[in-house]
């Protein structure tokens, strides 16, 4: 999604350059008019993999695969999350998706507004059966929560995960505010196996007892 693991967004492609960019004209337009509430801006960055464009659309953050030559929609996956969506701190189309392949299997990864990590078959858009629970990791259940704190409405996500080799890394987003909010859930960063959905590790952004910085 970021171009490389440093998210430099750099591309070495040179077919479009400073001399001919002025000659570009729209080939087609894809509209998200019927994907939920109208948004005043859409921050999704389409990614292209193996001849297909993948991106997110609408405030429920549907995942779309489109033909890059014609703009035709090939498939759509739309989450239905009930209360966890209605109370989500970041209900928007998000910033895109991530792609993973081991040379045979190809998957699209997205994090929903209701804070679930989903693996989709890149060719069909269907959730991957062998990944976690029917293709979905409930990230609420993966958090190291304090006591009985209810995470619904307190933590979510607006950006795609980062894929590093066979690890899918999820960084969360909290309730929007202009200062620190002690009521927020601790925003831990988690890594998951790209094949199985098993949690591999957690980075506690606020150190826990026994960890460096806790003192």
Backbone as CSV, one residue per row, in Angstrom:
resi,resn,N_x,N_y,N_z,CA_x,CA_y,CA_z,C_x,C_y,C_z
1,UNK,0.826,-1.206,0.000,0.000,0.000,0.000,0.860,1.255,0.000
2,UNK,1.933,1.260,0.786,2.798,2.433,0.862,3.933,2.438,-0.146
3,UNK,3.926,1.450,-1.052,4.992,1.365,-2.045,6.125,0.457,-1.609
4,UNK,6.480,0.511,-0.335,7.473,-0.385,0.253,7.243,-0.377,1.761
5,UNK,8.051,-1.145,2.506,7.816,-1.256,3.944,8.156,0.032,4.697
6,UNK,8.822,0.969,4.015,9.064,2.282,4.615,7.985,3.289,4.253
7,UNK,6.984,2.842,3.473,5.880,3.703,3.017,6.388,4.988,2.356
8,UNK,7.393,4.850,1.496,7.927,6.032,0.804,7.006,6.505,-0.315
9,UNK,6.089,5.634,-0.764,5.163,5.930,-1.867,5.900,6.164,-3.189
10,UNK,7.167,5.791,-3.263,7.943,6.007,-4.492,7.667,4.911,-5.518
11,UNK,7.551,5.312,-6.765,7.414,4.351,-7.856,8.467,4.640,-8.916
12,UNK,9.106,3.607,-9.404,10.129,3.760,-10.437,9.528,3.761,-11.844
13,UNK,8.206,3.633,-11.955,7.562,3.635,-13.269,7.821,4.978,-13.972
14,UNK,8.100,4.928,-15.273,8.462,6.160,-15.974,7.648,6.409,-17.240
15,UNK,6.566,5.647,-17.446,5.747,5.851,-18.646,5.091,7.236,-18.621
16,UNK,4.674,7.684,-17.425,4.175,9.043,-17.257,5.298,9.869,-16.646
17,UNK,5.629,10.997,-17.270,6.717,11.834,-16.774,6.331,13.309,-16.860
18,UNK,7.229,14.193,-16.463,6.888,15.614,-16.399,6.654,16.239,-17.777
19,UNK,7.123,15.574,-18.825,6.926,16.111,-20.163,5.574,15.748,-20.768
20,UNK,5.048,14.555,-20.423,3.795,14.132,-21.059,2.591,14.115,-20.123
21,UNK,2.792,14.408,-18.853,1.677,14.332,-17.905,0.555,15.294,-18.301
22,UNK,0.893,16.399,-18.963,-0.118,17.381,-19.370,-1.074,16.824,-20.420
23,UNK,-0.698,15.730,-21.052,-1.543,15.149,-22.100,-2.516,14.094,-21.586
24,UNK,-2.467,13.783,-20.293,-3.347,12.748,-19.758,-4.803,13.196,-19.786
25,UNK,-5.698,12.257,-20.091,-7.140,12.507,-20.085,-7.832,11.338,-19.392
26,UNK,-8.981,11.576,-18.733,-9.696,10.474,-18.064,-10.098,9.392,-19.063
27,UNK,-9.833,8.143,-18.714,-10.251,7.011,-19.541,-11.617,6.506,-19.099
28,UNK,-11.886,6.584,-17.808,-13.176,6.183,-17.243,-13.311,6.759,-15.843
29,UNK,-14.516,6.742,-15.299,-14.774,7.224,-13.945,-15.572,6.175,-13.190
30,UNK,-15.140,5.872,-11.989,-15.871,4.934,-11.113,-16.519,5.738,-10.000
31,UNK,-17.843,5.567,-9.797,-18.561,6.366,-8.807,-19.042,5.509,-7.637
32,UNK,-18.967,6.102,-6.441,-19.403,5.393,-5.228,-20.727,5.944,-4.715
33,UNK,-21.548,6.498,-5.589,-22.795,7.159,-5.186,-23.708,6.263,-4.345
34,UNK,-23.742,4.984,-4.641,-24.688,4.089,-3.961,-24.040,3.248,-2.864
35,UNK,-22.895,3.711,-2.348,-22.187,2.974,-1.309,-22.341,3.681,0.043
36,UNK,-23.572,3.808,0.518,-23.801,4.412,1.831,-23.892,5.926,1.768
37,UNK,-23.684,6.567,2.920,-23.804,8.016,3.009,-22.776,8.701,2.111
38,UNK,-23.166,9.796,1.460,-22.183,10.549,0.650,-21.055,11.074,1.544
39,UNK,-19.834,10.986,1.062,-18.682,11.491,1.788,-18.182,12.776,1.133
40,UNK,-17.750,13.733,1.961,-17.231,14.961,1.376,-15.798,14.777,0.870
41,UNK,-15.167,13.675,1.257,-13.866,13.335,0.703,-13.683,11.824,0.780
42,UNK,-12.869,11.314,-0.104,-12.539,9.890,-0.099,-11.027,9.781,-0.148
43,UNK,-10.441,9.123,0.844,-8.988,9.068,0.965,-8.390,7.746,0.490
44,UNK,-9.208,6.890,-0.109,-8.693,5.586,-0.507,-7.647,5.716,-1.616
45,UNK,-6.609,4.904,-1.523,-5.581,4.814,-2.554,-5.711,3.451,-3.231
46,UNK,-6.189,3.401,-4.461,-6.282,2.106,-5.144,-4.905,1.476,-5.302
47,UNK,-4.855,0.164,-5.146,-3.620,-0.559,-5.427,-3.880,-1.507,-6.600
48,UNK,-2.833,-1.777,-7.352,-2.971,-2.659,-8.503,-2.109,-3.893,-8.298
49,UNK,-2.703,-5.057,-8.465,-1.982,-6.311,-8.309,-2.496,-7.310,-9.330
50,UNK,-1.583,-7.866,-10.099,-1.926,-8.890,-11.100,-3.083,-8.459,-11.993
51,UNK,-3.023,-7.215,-12.455,-3.993,-6.752,-13.433,-5.343,-6.361,-12.882
52,UNK,-5.441,-6.121,-11.579,-6.718,-5.727,-10.972,-6.494,-4.557,-10.027
53,UNK,-7.470,-3.640,-9.988,-7.443,-2.546,-9.025,-8.289,-2.915,-7.813
54,UNK,-7.776,-2.596,-6.618,-8.496,-2.865,-5.374,-8.543,-1.578,-4.548
55,UNK,-9.722,-1.284,-3.977,-9.869,-0.075,-3.178,-11.106,-0.199,-2.288
56,UNK,-11.320,0.790,-1.434,-12.474,0.798,-0.535,-13.422,1.917,-0.927
57,UNK,-14.709,1.755,-0.542,-15.720,2.737,-0.930,-16.852,2.756,0.087
58,UNK,-17.404,3.948,0.333,-18.566,4.085,1.203,-18.207,4.057,2.677
59,UNK,-19.102,4.578,3.518,-18.788,4.692,4.941,-18.773,3.352,5.659
60,UNK,-19.306,2.294,5.043,-19.166,0.957,5.631,-17.864,0.287,5.197
61,UNK,-17.132,0.955,4.322,-15.816,0.510,3.852,-15.905,-0.802,3.064
62,UNK,-16.770,-0.815,2.071,-16.833,-1.955,1.169,-15.518,-2.070,0.409
63,UNK,-15.142,-3.280,0.057,-13.936,-3.514,-0.735,-14.371,-3.799,-2.173
64,UNK,-13.704,-3.146,-3.118,-14.088,-3.237,-4.521,-12.885,-3.689,-5.347
65,UNK,-13.146,-4.585,-6.289,-12.160,-4.948,-7.309,-12.691,-4.446,-8.642
66,UNK,-11.851,-3.719,-9.388,-12.293,-3.149,-10.661,-11.267,-3.407,-11.748
67,UNK,-11.760,-3.518,-12.976,-10.899,-3.688,-14.141,-10.204,-2.354,-14.409
68,UNK,-8.866,-2.313,-14.382,-8.169,-1.038,-14.563,-8.261,-0.490,-15.983
69,UNK,-8.600,-1.338,-16.958,-8.698,-0.878,-18.333,-10.029,-0.225,-18.650
70,UNK,-11.108,-0.703,-17.969,-12.448,-0.239,-18.312,-13.184,0.426,-17.149
71,UNK,-12.731,0.167,-15.916,-13.448,0.675,-14.752,-14.596,-0.214,-14.317
72,UNK,-14.813,-1.325,-14.999,-15.910,-2.230,-14.651,-15.690,-2.846,-13.267
73,UNK,-16.735,-2.852,-12.448,-16.668,-3.497,-11.143,-16.685,-5.010,-11.329
74,UNK,-15.676,-5.688,-10.771,-15.574,-7.143,-10.900,-16.226,-7.829,-9.715
75,UNK,-15.931,-7.353,-8.504,-16.624,-7.858,-7.311,-16.628,-6.812,-6.205
76,UNK,-17.566,-6.994,-5.262,-17.690,-6.104,-4.100,-17.894,-6.961,-2.862
77,UNK,-17.169,-6.633,-1.788,-17.424,-7.248,-0.481,-17.824,-6.143,0.488
78,UNK,-18.972,-6.328,1.146,-19.506,-5.301,2.036,-19.731,-5.873,3.423
79,UNK,-19.116,-5.284,4.459,-19.333,-5.787,5.823,-20.672,-5.334,6.391
80,UNK,-21.237,-6.151,7.264,-22.468,-5.797,7.991,-22.187,-6.036,9.464
81,UNK,-21.890,-4.952,10.222,-21.331,-5.109,11.557,-22.249,-4.697,12.703
82,UNK,-23.445,-4.250,12.396,-24.395,-3.945,13.458,-23.912,-2.869,14.415
83,UNK,-24.022,-3.152,15.721,-23.710,-2.157,16.746,-22.257,-1.710,16.694
84,UNK,-21.359,-2.614,16.418,-19.948,-2.232,16.421,-19.625,-1.257,15.288
85,UNK,-20.439,-1.292,14.221,-20.289,-0.269,13.180,-20.957,1.035,13.609
86,UNK,-22.166,0.952,14.141,-22.912,2.156,14.503,-22.159,3.007,15.520
87,UNK,-21.377,2.372,16.395,-20.645,3.098,17.434,-19.170,3.302,17.087
88,UNK,-18.757,2.868,15.915,-17.338,2.926,15.551,-16.823,4.364,15.528
89,UNK,-15.606,4.594,16.040,-15.054,5.953,16.045,-14.622,6.446,14.673
90,UNK,-14.402,5.552,13.722,-13.962,5.963,12.382,-14.863,5.307,11.330
91,UNK,-16.040,5.892,11.111,-16.960,5.365,10.100,-16.719,6.136,8.800
92,UNK,-15.893,5.568,7.963,-15.602,6.203,6.681,-15.081,5.153,5.717
93,UNK,-14.802,5.572,4.495,-14.367,4.618,3.473,-12.943,4.135,3.680
94,UNK,-12.223,4.762,4.605,-10.869,4.312,4.878,-9.894,4.729,3.791
95,UNK,-8.696,4.178,3.874,-7.629,4.612,2.968,-7.156,3.514,2.019
96,UNK,-7.852,2.377,2.028,-7.486,1.350,1.062,-7.327,-0.026,1.675
97,UNK,-6.672,-0.901,0.941,-6.504,-2.293,1.331,-5.043,-2.693,1.159
98,UNK,-4.722,-3.910,1.582,-3.374,-4.466,1.398,-3.477,-5.773,0.618
99,UNK,-2.399,-6.112,-0.082,-2.357,-7.321,-0.909,-1.262,-8.238,-0.402
100,UNK,-1.549,-9.555,-0.433,-0.550,-10.561,-0.041,-0.651,-11.751,-0.976
101,UNK,0.502,-12.333,-1.320,0.526,-13.556,-2.110,1.760,-14.363,-1.756
102,UNK,1.611,-15.681,-1.774,2.758,-16.560,-1.581,3.177,-17.202,-2.898
103,UNK,2.669,-16.640,-4.010,2.957,-17.188,-5.328,1.837,-18.041,-5.876
104,UNK,0.986,-18.537,-4.981,-0.173,-19.328,-5.397,-1.458,-18.678,-4.883
105,UNK,-1.538,-18.516,-3.585,-2.696,-17.900,-2.955,-2.566,-16.379,-3.025
106,UNK,-3.667,-15.691,-3.318,-3.673,-14.235,-3.371,-4.809,-13.703,-2.502
107,UNK,-4.463,-12.806,-1.593,-5.458,-12.300,-0.650,-5.430,-10.774,-0.563
108,UNK,-6.620,-10.218,-0.337,-6.773,-8.808,-0.027,-7.100,-8.703,1.458
109,UNK,-6.386,-7.846,2.178,-6.642,-7.641,3.600,-7.225,-6.246,3.826
110,UNK,-8.242,-6.191,4.672,-8.841,-4.916,5.040,-9.190,-4.950,6.527
111,UNK,-9.267,-3.758,7.128,-9.757,-3.632,8.499,-11.037,-2.812,8.439
112,UNK,-12.117,-3.347,8.995,-13.434,-2.718,8.898,-13.571,-1.584,9.913
113,UNK,-14.571,-0.698,9.735,-14.819,0.342,10.743,-15.061,-0.239,12.132
114,UNK,-15.698,-1.419,12.207,-15.964,-2.074,13.482,-14.788,-2.851,14.032
115,UNK,-13.608,-2.660,13.465,-12.349,-3.217,13.950,-12.292,-4.738,13.840
116,UNK,-12.426,-5.209,12.602,-12.229,-6.612,12.291,-11.256,-6.713,11.112
117,UNK,-10.314,-7.638,11.225,-9.362,-7.901,10.150,-9.952,-8.983,9.254
118,UNK,-10.053,-8.692,7.947,-10.713,-9.606,7.018,-9.757,-9.968,5.884
119,UNK,-9.718,-11.256,5.556,-8.943,-11.758,4.420,-9.919,-12.176,3.326
120,UNK,-9.753,-11.588,2.130,-10.621,-11.890,1.002,-9.824,-12.548,-0.114
121,UNK,-10.465,-13.472,-0.799,-9.873,-14.071,-1.990,-9.753,-12.971,-3.048
122,UNK,-8.545,-12.718,-3.532,-8.326,-11.596,-4.445,-9.052,-11.772,-5.774
123,UNK,-9.341,-12.994,-6.161,-10.002,-13.238,-7.442,-11.524,-13.168,-7.345
124,UNK,-12.078,-13.560,-6.176,-13.535,-13.658,-6.057,-14.147,-12.683,-5.062
125,UNK,-13.356,-12.180,-4.119,-13.891,-11.308,-3.077,-14.525,-12.057,-1.916
126,UNK,-14.485,-13.380,-1.944,-15.074,-14.171,-0.863,-14.113,-14.240,0.327
127,UNK,-14.629,-14.184,1.576,-13.765,-14.367,2.744,-13.053,-15.715,2.682
128,UNK,-11.799,-15.740,3.094,-10.977,-16.947,3.011,-11.345,-17.902,4.147
129,UNK,-11.843,-19.104,3.856,-12.335,-20.016,4.898,-11.283,-20.411,5.928
130,UNK,-10.031,-20.602,5.524,-9.010,-21.078,6.455,-8.344,-19.994,7.267
131,UNK,-8.817,-18.767,7.132,-8.234,-17.649,7.861,-9.115,-17.304,9.046
132,UNK,-8.592,-17.530,10.268,-9.325,-17.225,11.511,-10.730,-17.842,11.466
133,UNK,-11.766,-17.050,11.779,-13.137,-17.551,11.803,-13.839,-17.134,10.512
134,UNK,-13.872,-18.032,9.550,-14.521,-17.751,8.262,-13.974,-16.489,7.609
135,UNK,-12.653,-16.293,7.710,-12.011,-15.175,7.047,-11.912,-13.896,7.859
136,UNK,-12.345,-13.935,9.120,-12.434,-12.714,9.922,-11.764,-12.900,11.282
137,UNK,-10.928,-11.931,11.672,-10.373,-11.863,13.026,-11.107,-10.750,13.776
138,UNK,-11.764,-11.098,14.883,-12.397,-10.084,15.734,-11.299,-9.431,16.563
139,UNK,-10.895,-8.221,16.179,-9.757,-7.573,16.832,-10.077,-7.136,18.258
140,UNK,-11.346,-6.968,18.593,-11.711,-6.675,19.987,-11.203,-7.788,20.910
141,UNK,-11.328,-9.035,20.440,-10.954,-10.184,21.256,-9.445,-10.382,21.316
142,UNK,-8.710,-9.670,20.466,-7.253,-9.813,20.449,-6.554,-8.742,21.285
143,UNK,-7.301,-7.757,21.763,-6.722,-6.683,22.566,-6.417,-7.148,23.978
144,UNK,-5.343,-6.626,24.553,-5.037,-6.884,25.959,-5.736,-5.795,26.781
145,UNK,-7.017,-6.018,27.051,-7.839,-5.007,27.699,-7.635,-5.000,29.212
146,UNK,-7.887,-3.844,29.821,-7.832,-3.718,31.280,-9.202,-4.039,31.856
147,UNK,-9.277,-5.083,32.650,-10.533,-5.428,33.316,-11.637,-5.757,32.335
148,UNK,-12.831,-5.231,32.611,-14.010,-5.512,31.788,-14.349,-4.358,30.852
149,UNK,-13.367,-3.575,30.484,-13.585,-2.423,29.623,-14.164,-2.864,28.277
150,UNK,-15.285,-2.249,27.878,-15.942,-2.565,26.617,-15.299,-1.739,25.504
151,UNK,-14.696,-2.379,24.491,-13.991,-1.619,23.444,-14.910,-1.024,22.382
152,UNK,-16.182,-1.431,22.329,-17.077,-0.934,21.288,-17.195,0.584,21.375
153,UNK,-16.951,1.246,20.260,-17.038,2.697,20.209,-15.794,3.410,20.678
154,UNK,-14.791,2.671,21.168,-13.580,3.284,21.707,-12.361,3.111,20.817
155,UNK,-12.399,2.097,19.971,-11.222,1.803,19.150,-11.675,1.272,17.797
156,UNK,-10.956,1.651,16.760,-11.307,1.217,15.410,-10.102,1.330,14.505
157,UNK,-10.346,1.711,13.253,-9.263,1.771,12.293,-9.731,2.562,11.074
158,UNK,-8.815,3.244,10.423,-9.170,3.941,9.188,-8.159,3.702,8.071
159,UNK,-7.107,2.952,8.360,-6.057,2.710,7.369,-5.915,1.223,7.069
160,UNK,-5.375,0.887,5.904,-5.161,-0.528,5.598,-4.068,-1.112,6.479
161,UNK,-4.074,-2.424,6.669,-2.966,-3.042,7.390,-1.693,-2.995,6.566
162,UNK,-0.568,-3.249,7.218,0.722,-3.341,6.532,1.090,-4.818,6.440
163,UNK,1.464,-5.268,5.251,1.882,-6.657,5.066,3.396,-6.689,4.910
164,UNK,4.068,-7.381,5.827,5.511,-7.565,5.777,5.788,-9.066,5.709
165,UNK,6.217,-9.515,4.521,6.385,-10.954,4.268,5.066,-11.667,4.554
166,UNK,5.007,-12.515,5.579,3.774,-13.265,5.853,3.090,-12.779,7.130
167,UNK,3.332,-11.529,7.499,2.728,-10.959,8.709,1.853,-9.766,8.326
168,UNK,0.628,-9.765,8.838,-0.309,-8.660,8.614,-0.330,-7.820,9.886
169,UNK,0.073,-6.556,9.780,0.237,-5.689,10.945,-0.899,-4.678,10.989
170,UNK,-1.577,-4.623,12.137,-2.737,-3.744,12.307,-2.432,-2.695,13.369
171,UNK,-2.549,-1.436,12.970,-2.439,-0.335,13.918,-3.793,0.319,14.071
172,UNK,-4.272,0.543,15.286,-5.634,1.051,15.486,-5.726,2.572,15.488
173,UNK,-6.961,3.054,15.433,-7.278,4.476,15.580,-8.307,4.608,16.708
174,UNK,-8.197,5.679,17.467,-9.071,5.877,18.626,-10.098,6.972,18.358
175,UNK,-10.887,7.287,19.376,-11.869,8.362,19.260,-11.136,9.659,18.934
176,UNK,-11.635,10.387,17.953,-10.984,11.619,17.524,-11.059,12.671,18.624
177,UNK,-9.941,13.316,18.902,-9.903,14.364,19.920,-8.668,15.226,19.760
178,UNK,-8.658,16.350,20.456,-7.538,17.285,20.351,-6.545,17.125,21.485
179,UNK,-6.793,16.210,22.398,-5.869,15.978,23.504,-5.992,14.526,23.942
180,UNK,-5.086,14.099,24.802,-5.111,12.718,25.279,-6.407,12.444,26.037
181,UNK,-6.958,11.269,25.810,-8.218,10.884,26.444,-7.986,9.628,27.276
182,UNK,-8.008,9.775,28.594,-7.722,8.629,29.463,-8.802,7.549,29.389
183,UNK,-9.948,7.856,28.753,-11.007,6.864,28.615,-10.767,5.942,27.429
184,UNK,-9.800,6.286,26.579,-9.544,5.469,25.393,-8.965,4.103,25.756
185,UNK,-9.241,3.139,24.887,-8.590,1.841,24.982,-7.117,2.023,24.598
186,UNK,-6.226,1.254,25.211,-4.809,1.322,24.844,-4.627,0.804,23.425
187,UNK,-3.976,1.614,22.611,-3.907,1.350,21.169,-2.718,0.465,20.815
188,UNK,-2.819,-0.804,21.135,-1.731,-1.733,20.851,-1.647,-2.044,19.352
189,UNK,-0.429,-2.354,18.898,-0.190,-2.756,17.517,-0.023,-4.268,17.495
190,UNK,-0.711,-4.935,16.553,-0.736,-6.396,16.556,-0.312,-6.960,15.207
191,UNK,0.370,-8.105,15.245,0.781,-8.794,14.036,0.097,-10.149,13.934
192,UNK,-0.388,-10.496,12.737,-1.130,-11.737,12.517,-0.539,-12.526,11.354
193,UNK,-0.634,-13.855,11.449,-0.177,-14.734,10.387,-1.076,-14.552,9.154
194,UNK,-0.477,-14.254,7.999,-1.253,-13.973,6.794,-2.017,-15.193,6.286
195,UNK,-1.571,-16.387,6.658,-2.240,-17.603,6.199,-3.372,-18.033,7.128
196,UNK,-3.133,-17.953,8.436,-4.082,-18.529,9.391,-4.892,-17.494,10.180
197,UNK,-4.381,-16.269,10.277,-5.045,-15.264,11.098,-4.671,-15.314,12.565
198,UNK,-3.762,-16.215,12.919,-3.337,-16.320,14.321,-2.514,-15.100,14.722
199,UNK,-2.795,-14.583,15.933,-2.004,-13.459,16.418,-0.609,-13.937,16.775
200,UNK,0.399,-13.238,16.245,1.787,-13.618,16.458,2.443,-12.796,17.560
201,UNK,2.075,-11.524,17.663,2.699,-10.661,18.665,1.875,-9.388,18.874
202,UNK,2.175,-8.714,19.969,1.553,-7.429,20.294,2.632,-6.463,20.763
203,UNK,2.587,-5.220,20.261,3.430,-4.154,20.793,2.544,-3.258,21.658
204,UNK,2.840,-3.209,22.952,2.083,-2.342,23.855,2.605,-0.911,23.724
205,UNK,1.805,-0.039,23.122,2.234,1.348,22.943,2.346,2.077,24.285
206,UNK,1.585,1.633,25.274,1.760,2.070,26.661,2.332,0.859,27.404
207,UNK,3.579,0.934,27.863,4.232,-0.252,28.439,3.457,-0.839,29.611
208,UNK,3.439,-2.143,29.665,2.844,-2.867,30.795,3.928,-3.216,31.796
209,UNK,3.525,-3.651,32.963,4.457,-3.974,34.021,5.468,-5.007,33.534
210,UNK,6.762,-4.705,33.770,7.831,-5.589,33.332,8.386,-5.231,31.970
211,UNK,7.784,-4.285,31.279,8.266,-3.873,29.973,9.053,-2.564,30.074
212,UNK,10.004,-2.341,29.158,10.788,-1.097,29.192,9.889,0.139,29.111
213,UNK,10.125,1.088,29.990,9.344,2.320,30.000,8.205,2.346,30.990
214,UNK,7.894,1.180,31.580,6.745,1.131,32.511,6.998,2.047,33.724
215,UNK,8.264,2.165,34.137,8.582,2.960,35.332,8.288,4.447,35.108
